[in-house]
Amino acid sequence: MAAQDETGWRLETRLVQGALDRSHHGETAEALYLTSGFVYDRAGDAEDRFKDRAPGFMYSRYGNPTVATFEARLAAIEGAEACCAVSSGMAAVNAALMCNLKAGDRVVAARALFGSCRYIIGDILPRFGVETVFVDGADLDAWRLALAEPTAMVFFETPSNPSLELVDIAAVAALAHRAGALVVVDNVFSTPLLQRPLALGADIVVYSATKHIDGQGRCLGGAVLSTKIFRDEVLHPYLKHTGPSLSPFNAWLLLKGLETLPLRVNQQCRSAERLAQHLEAHPKVRRVLYPGLESHPQYALARLQMQAGSTLLAFYVGGGKERAFEVLNRLKLIAISNNLGDSKSLVTHPATTTHSKLPIEERAALGIDDDLIRLSVGLEHVDDLITDLDQALA
Ligand SMILES: Cc1ncc(COP(=O)(O)O)c(C=O)c1O
């Protein structure tokens, strides 16, 4: 069927119809090509595809039509030249770094990272002779000092998981480029809707599509967005030969997720802001961390580089782990789960789950105290969420 003219389409339209590639059946929903391989009419056709002399799919580890539709749609909304979808957010982080690094290289990263990202950078990369340096991501002087030496890659997430600390993307990208580094931003907490790292100077954006892009607790997925040359010459060869492929079925679910992404994320942000305000005024809450609150130490930066304060917030309940567990265990509507970005509201206790492997002094430096609770705000009515939190805190 003829390709659609996408020129001039607004974001919401592209999220629903972008890169639609209907088969000869004219199906309404995106076709699901649940196949591992592809056949060729003649032996020479296979040779032509393997030698890049003819377009076409060969094997789903290299590429698949449903996955390709998801990649093209996500690239268009991110404003990226290219996208590679992978099996999870961690596969995306790992591939974005490993495909480009070699022994002797140097990586500078923000200290406040999701536990598995920290493990890749702090534990795995040094085993392969990559020097890694962690800095306080909120401190531009620390970045300046660390980036005074030639560096291959810079990695950070903003806002960070779980303490919602921000990194000034434009300022760090400028410092990184002077040091010769490629900047990788994990944009999970912001989603493609709230923050545009590439427009602010980043080179590569990674997503756990498991989070807001699926956003309905159904499947894992990830994506790496980059220039076409990086994808073709560095990233895709690495993925093709190491194999963290996204299942076509998961790509199909993620396409359905993209259709409703603005409806969900905008509503979840509105509820998160309301809950952050409510909890900030609550006598049983010691402190709230939310980039959309004026009390956030980087509120001005949040206003500059984010469209809203995110769908997540974190708060300290005082009284240590026992009190935090008590609050979690008393919640009736909000479920205890370490996932995030879901249509169901979820709470987690980072100190004993996602960040439990960090040494205690590191946790303290990152503000991951024993009384910290992270809340991923879902699509339930905000008044029901307030009622549930109030009865749990009472
Ligand atoms: C900031 C961040 N990056 C990456 C990931 C990993 O994503 P996945 O679970 O899809 O591998 C997570 C998961 O929570 C995350 O919060």
The ligand as a Tripos MOL2 file, in Angstrom:
@<TRIPOS>MOLECULE
LIG
   16    16     1     0     0
SMALL
NO_CHARGES

@<TRIPOS>ATOM
      1 C1         16.4000    4.6720   34.5650 C.3       1 LIG1
      2 C2         16.2580    3.2510   34.1250 C.ar      1 LIG1
      3 N1         17.0180    2.7990   33.1180 N.ar      1 LIG1
      4 C3         16.9310    1.5220   32.6880 C.ar      1 LIG1
      5 C4         16.0670    0.6310   33.2800 C.ar      1 LIG1
      6 C5         16.0320   -0.7980   32.8190 C.3       1 LIG1
      7 O1         14.9090   -1.1160   32.0690 O.3       1 LIG1
      8 P1         14.4210   -2.6190   31.8340 P.3       1 LIG1
      9 O2         13.8580   -3.1040   33.1120 O.co2     1 LIG1
     10 O3         13.4400   -2.5290   30.7020 O.co2     1 LIG1
     11 O4         15.6340   -3.4280   31.4390 O.co2     1 LIG1
     12 C6         15.2630    1.0610   34.3380 C.ar      1 LIG1
     13 C7         14.3400    0.1150   35.0000 C.2       1 LIG1
     14 O5         13.7470    0.4140   36.0300 O.2       1 LIG1
     15 C8         15.3610    2.4060   34.7780 C.ar      1 LIG1
     16 O6         14.6070    2.8730   35.7910 O.3       1 LIG1
@<TRIPOS>BOND
     1     1     2 1
     2     2     3 ar
     3     2    15 ar
     4     3     4 ar
     5     4     5 ar
     6     5     6 1
     7     5    12 ar
     8     6     7 1
     9     7     8 1
    10     8     9 2
    11     8    10 1
    12     8    11 1
    13    12    13 1
    14    12    15 ar
    15    13    14 2
    16    15    16 1
@<TRIPOS>SUBSTRUCTURE
     1 LIG1         1 GROUP 0 **** ****
